[in-house]
Structures are given as structure tokens and as C-alpha cells.
Amino acid sequence: MSTVQTIRGSIDSSDLGRTLSHEHFTTGAAGMELYPWIYNEDDALNASVEGLRRVRAVGIDSIIDLTPFDLGRQMRLFQRAAAADIGVNVVCATGVYRWVPAYLANREPDEIADHFLHEIRDGIEGTGIKPGIIKLAWDLEYRIHSVTGRSPRGALERTARGAARAAKAGGVPISCHTLAFDELGTPLLDIFEDEGLDLRAVTIGHSNDTQDLDYLRGLLRRGATVGLDRFGNGDAEYIAQRSGVALGLIHSGFAGQVSLGHDASPAGLWGRWIADDTVAEAAWTRVSELEVPWLLANGATEADIDAMLRGSIRATFEAAAKMAGKA
């Protein structure tokens, strides 16, 4: 067991329960709260609180919000949601998104680690809320490189090393947005392994954007968790395709290293990604209402579901805490 930081304070890892591994209250950009035509806090609060009520009703106990500051993390929104006390644990994140901010882009890994550790140890923006996880995002930008390393790829790699050092010192796991078709989980794990990170504390996310089970099993054999955390469509073919990736990994014996989620927000992503209210209402419930029933109907067991929604996430927090001598 270990301690996990949530927006309402610390809890024991055993109290996480069934957890969605990659969600957002809202996203956009740092400073979007200054533009009322982009972001309305009351609307975001109402949508987020209602989203929490819905996931509680379908048996979800915890949500991991992977919105770092440069993706529009809103601490007042977290404070107000915490005060509503819906009964769902919410873990928020430090870290960075795909485009490493200018003030971090040319810094060395230890400096980047210090930035993350400041929030992990002292809290965020004076709120007293401490992040329980580090978010990284490797996507198309990783393709842009130069021999000097002063490029998007170089910045992403230095940030990954900084995150690994902060995770080891702070005792928190890392969750990574990745471009699965480019198999970016592999170079990330190479860096983490080189930094001496226990890969059990790492989640390689958005991995159900590919159906290449050989690639995914390769990540799992190295000890990482694979996040099948993009699930946002009620179409039968889509459900079968995405759920089929999970089923394949279950049959390969890796249920305990697979996590599930949506990468969604009831309040809308970027203010415009959610096109209608019916999608917003289902933002955090489709895994429970569509994917889990499909899996059970196609050979998965309740133990498999529990391993993916409960055991895998708890293990990442406990592995991270052990690295820092906190478990």
C-alpha cells in the first residue's frame, strides 16, 4: 500500500477502487480562464460535477485527470469540485503536454525535474492541492529533430528524463500520451529504463489507437502498463475494435497491466471537440456501459475487468512510491 494525492487530500492506494486512467475536467491552453468566450468556470464546474455523479452511478471510484498547466489545468475548478464532495477521488497532474513550454524547452533534465517536484511537494498555485501523477505527451512533434537536440524531439527527451527523476524522487507515477502508430512507447521506455525508473510506474497511454498487439505486448513484457484510454464512440464496430485490443491483451495474460479510460471531458475538449450533449453526457461512462459489457460477453471475466480498472492503476502508484521509499 502507499499514499496517493487527490484534490481532496491523500488517500491509501487501496482506496482508489475502480479507476479511469486518463480523463480531463476540461482542456485548452494555459491562461484560457482569462477569456470568457473560451472558458466559463461555472459551466465547466456544472459539467464536471455532473460527470462525477454519472461515473459514481456506474461504479467508478476514482478518475485520473491528466491536464498539466500548459493544457489548461484549472485549479479553482478542482477546488470547487472537491468542495462538492461527490464521492469520486480525483487525482490531478503535474507535467507538460505535447508542445514543451518555452521556459522549459531548453532546460536540462534536473531543472525540469525541479519544476515538477515543486508542485509535487509544495502544491499547485498556492491551493494546497498536490498532483499525484506526472503527465507527458509524445506525438507528431517527436518527428522533428536536429543534430543539436534543440528541437521538439530534444525538448521532449529532456522532459522525459526530468519526469523520470521527479518520479523517483517524489514517488509518483508517470502517464504518457503517445502516438501509438509511431510506437512512441518504445523510446519512452528506453529513456525511463536508462534513468533507472521502475517501468511498473509508467503507463503508455492511447495505446488502443493501434491494433498492433505485438507492439503492445512488447511494452508489457518490459513491465509497463498499457493505457487503453481512448474510448469515445458508441458505434458497434468501434466498440468491437477498441474492446478487441483489450481482449487480446487479456488473453495474452496481461490484464493486470492494462488500464482503461476515455481521454474525454464532460465540459468539452478545446471548447469544441464535443459536438453534442449526448456525447458530453457519456464522456466518462462509455467504458463502464459499453466496453465492459462487450468484454464480458466475449470471454473476459469479472476478475479481468477488476484487474484493468482496479489492480493495474493501484500497482503504478505503489511501484512509484516504492522507488521513493514511501511504500
Protein Blocks (a to p, Z undefined) as FASTA:
>chain_A
ZZdddfkbccdfklnmpadfbdcfbgcbehklmmmklpcfklmmmmmmmmmmmmmmnopa
bdcddbdfknopafklmmmmmmnonopacdddedddfbdcfklmmpcfklmmmmmmmmmm
nogehlopacfbdcddddfklmpccfkopafklmmmmmmmmmmmmmmmnopacdddddfk
lopmmmmmmmmmmnopafklpccehklmpccfklmmmmmmnopacddfbccbfbfklmmm
mmmmmmmmmmnopmmmcccdekpafkbghhlmpmbfklmmmmmmmmmmmmmmmmmmnopa
fklmmmmmmmmmmmmmmmmmmmnopZZ
